[in-house]
Amino acid sequence: MARVFNFGAGPAVLPVEVLQEAQAELLDFKGSGMSIMEHSHRGKEYDAVHAEAIENVRKLLKLTDDYTVLFVQGGASLQFAMVPMNLLGAGQSADYVNSGAWGDKAVKEAKLFGNVNVIANTGKDIPTRMPKNEDLKLTPGAAYVHITSNETIAGSQWKVFPKTEAPLVADMSSDILSRPFDASQFGLIYAGAQKNLGPSGVALVVMRKELAERVGAKTPTMLKYKTYIEENSLYNTPPTFSIYVLALVTRWILKLGPETLYRQNVDKAGKIYQALDSSSFYKGTAVKEFRSDMNITFRLPTEELEELFIKEASKQGMKALKGHRSVGGIRASIYNAFPVAGVDALVAFMKDFEKKNG
Ligand SMILES: *Cc1c(COP(=O)(O)O)cnc(C)c1O
């Protein structure tokens, strides 16, 4: 078996144990003689999978009864629209932080539905960063406050979440379950699954149930959180295989221990940042206090060297290190499932590459 080190930003690496388990169960799920993909979403086999996925998320985020866990299709991108469609009433305004490409897209969608106050804008800042909490100009009476916990392209991450009176809404697509945080501080959290939770095809939504009551009567059934709450995300056929893998991934985190995982994530990122800081050849692109532990972005002295770096790394089994097409440079995405050995391999390669080309 030749597994490469996949530094891709998403869809991203999955735990080998999870892939093996899915493989072992693929033809005959628990003695049922068929794959979980072939089971009815109303049958007892899938029912158990669905319930476990929800229960695992509840445990990992330590959710209280006033929170609900939903599975929605359309990725995080549909959540950019669903959040304002459901939470932003006529004549109301919402506060948004634009911290980069993803925050910017969230703002754009929200503007289709109501008044948006951009209360901080670091989207175009170089080096990349999040705003400081004390710089947020929160609007009294805002319907909610929207942030992006980790800007996947910029490589910047919110370290201490702001305290807000209005419900705090976060796009956590690229760092959910990578570190401990107090879920009760949030009104709503969403995340496309394909970075830290599983395969593409499903977005996780965790929300305070009462917020779903705000929705207007004319909102289509499939775009109302209320429908997902009332039908346990089974109003229509959900992406059963994606939810199944999400159940396996969250089971894997519970088994490993979330604390162990968090420590491992900090250690992994720390090794690469140390390699950047101890060199004048590589240059990190994010302000130190906002450096992401999930997406590590850096530059080399020239674009030619960056191209060579990506090519040589690929030959050594380190794949998808190219930065996002909008910003260039190098991006090492090292989500929960990314192995420590891959980080060590990258650091060794970086030293070697600098020696040869520095
Ligand atoms: C990847 C990503 C998205 C887009 O997710 P889709 O599921 O492809 O819609 C949104 N926000 C952030 C922070 C992301 O990293």
The ligand as an ORCA input file, in Angstrom:
! r2SCAN-3c Opt
* xyz 0 1
  C     -13.914     24.923      2.364
  C     -14.574     26.023      3.072
  C     -15.851     26.477      2.725
  C     -16.600     25.933      1.527
  O     -17.094     24.684      1.825
  P     -18.037     23.896      0.781
  O     -18.469     22.737      1.608
  O     -17.197     23.547     -0.390
  O     -19.168     24.784      0.403
  C     -16.419     27.480      3.465
  N     -15.771     28.019      4.509
  C     -14.537     27.620      4.878
  C     -13.878     28.254      6.053
  C     -13.900     26.601      4.178
  O     -12.689     26.200      4.536
*
